[in-house]
């Protein structure tokens, strides 16, 4: 048994426009297939940072696969309670629905701080054996998370966003 965390881009950093784009559907299918492969090799705990985009899609794929593999669990690592406060209504509803299905919800900071996202990303790495990263080299939080995982000698599985 081992633990898997996810990192990846928010929608605005991805090379397609919206979830209706066929490229987005392909990325979601790659994520799901990778998660299924990890489950079949013994992964049982999955951790999401619950950001829009890759984090959300990975969490939804885990929850979908939980129907087939009831032994797996999803944990949410939320940077602060206000994470979704400024999101669109539909995104907030999706976020709340996912949180309600998590085995654990870990809130990293009691309120927003300029470093709460970084602390969340470090917690995701610290609490995993394998990091699945939707990453193509762009600078930002995903790159910092991948670099931190390298410094902690975590196994990293890279998935291209396209």
ChimeraX attribute file (.defattr): number of C-alpha atoms within 10 A of each C-alpha:
attribute: neighborCount
match mode: 1-to-1
recipient: residues
	/A:1	10
	/A:2	14
	/A:3	22
	/A:4	24
	/A:5	29
	/A:6	28
	/A:7	28
	/A:8	29
	/A:9	22
	/A:10	15
	/A:11	16
	/A:12	11
	/A:13	13
	/A:14	19
	/A:15	12
	/A:16	15
	/A:17	13
	/A:18	14
	/A:19	14
	/A:20	9
	/A:21	11
	/A:22	12
	/A:23	17
	/A:24	22
	/A:25	13
	/A:26	13
	/A:27	19
	/A:28	19
	/A:29	14
	/A:30	17
	/A:31	24
	/A:32	20
	/A:33	13
	/A:34	16
	/A:35	20
	/A:36	18
	/A:37	12
	/A:38	17
	/A:39	23
	/A:40	11
	/A:41	11
	/A:42	12
	/A:43	20
	/A:44	19
	/A:45	21
	/A:46	29
	/A:47	29
	/A:48	27
	/A:49	27
	/A:50	25
	/A:51	21
	/A:52	19
	/A:53	19
	/A:54	26
	/A:55	23
	/A:56	21
	/A:57	21
	/A:58	27
	/A:59	28
	/A:60	21
	/A:61	18
	/A:62	24
	/A:63	20
	/A:64	12
	/A:65	16
	/A:66	17
	/A:67	10
	/A:68	10
	/A:69	15
	/A:70	10
	/A:71	11
	/A:72	20
	/A:73	19
	/A:74	26
	/A:75	22
	/A:76	24
	/A:77	24
	/A:78	26
	/A:79	26
	/A:80	18
	/A:81	13
	/A:82	12
	/A:83	18
	/A:84	18
	/A:85	9
	/A:86	9
	/A:87	13
	/A:88	9
	/A:89	11
	/A:90	9
	/A:91	14
	/A:92	16
	/A:93	13
	/A:94	14
	/A:95	20
	/A:96	12
	/A:97	12
	/A:98	18
	/A:99	19
	/A:100	12
	/A:101	16
	/A:102	17
	/A:103	14
	/A:104	14
	/A:105	17
	/A:106	16
	/A:107	17
	/A:108	19
	/A:109	16
	/A:110	11
	/A:111	12
	/A:112	14
	/A:113	12
	/A:114	7
	/A:115	11
	/A:116	19
	/A:117	21
	/A:118	17
	/A:119	17
	/A:120	23
	/A:121	27
	/A:122	17
	/A:123	20
	/A:124	27
	/A:125	26
	/A:126	14
	/A:127	15
	/A:128	20
	/A:129	20
	/A:130	21
	/A:131	25
	/A:132	21
	/A:133	24
	/A:134	25
	/A:135	20
	/A:136	16
	/A:137	10
	/A:138	11
	/A:139	9
	/A:140	10
	/A:141	16
	/A:142	22
	/A:143	19
	/A:144	15
	/A:145	23
	/A:146	26
	/A:147	12
	/A:148	16
	/A:149	22
	/A:150	14
	/A:151	9
	/A:152	13
	/A:153	12
	/A:154	16
	/A:155	14
	/A:156	17
	/A:157	14
	/A:158	15
	/A:159	16
	/A:160	12
	/A:161	22
	/A:162	14
